[in-house]
Amino acid sequence: MKPLFIIPARGGSKGIPGKNIKPLAGRPLLSYTVEAAMEVCGGQTERIILSTDSDDIARCGRECGLAVDYMRPASLGLDTTSSRDVILDVMDWVERRGAPDYDCVVLLQPTSPMRTAADITGTMQAYEADGAADMAVSVCESAANPYYNLFETSPEGSLHVCKGDGLFTRRQDVPKVWEYNGAVYVIRPESIRRMGLGEFPRRIPFEMPRSRSIDLDTPADWILAEAILNTQK
């Protein structure tokens, strides 16, 4: 496989201000993702594109070992900017430069610091093994299950289980359901050119444990991740 790694890290974080370069367990958050990508690509750093509109984040990327020749246009640094727009702009920039050649896009969000190189490789292998996937994506088993503990309200206002007949009495017996954990997306370039990620008809899961599926969105998430990383040290 010839991957193109894209690390999206805009400067306007709201939930955790400055989170992409904020120190987590003694290191900038961004460094965890850069290190994992470098391990997977075997040091071919030209395959890793940091997409940022922030000079401070770009500087941090260079300190982590990336060239950071590309800067995201300010128009793609808004709260409303989609992942697809970010990916396409990087793809266009890479293709205008004529290098590197790639056959899949690997999107790695910095907010998943527990993700390992093995998780990235495993998701890439799931994508390659399928042969027809629009995307392989990392998932974890959901704690909430529509057959068991997720409910809707009827027009009369009473609760009923979202799926099935509601007769399951043990969590172990219900079908497993999955949620994206935000760690790894391996995308077919032709597919993202045609449609958004949510429109892909064929998405292949790669399971990660919940212990590595923390997605840093709130200060509470940050405290939990830092506690885990400090314990691992």
Buried (B, 14 or more C-beta within 10 A) or exposed (E): EEBBBBBBBBBEBEEBEEBBBBEBBEBBBBBBBBBBBBBBBEEBBBBBBBBBBBEEBBEBBEBBBBEBEBBBEEEBBEEEBEBBBBBBBBBEBBEEEEEBEBEBBBBBBBBBBBBBBEBBBBBBBBBBEBEEBBBBBBBBBBEEBBBBEEEEEEEEEEEEBBBEEEEBEEEEEBEEBEEBBBBBBBBBBEBBEEEEBEEBEEBBBBBBEEEBBBBBBEEEBBEEBBEBBEEEE
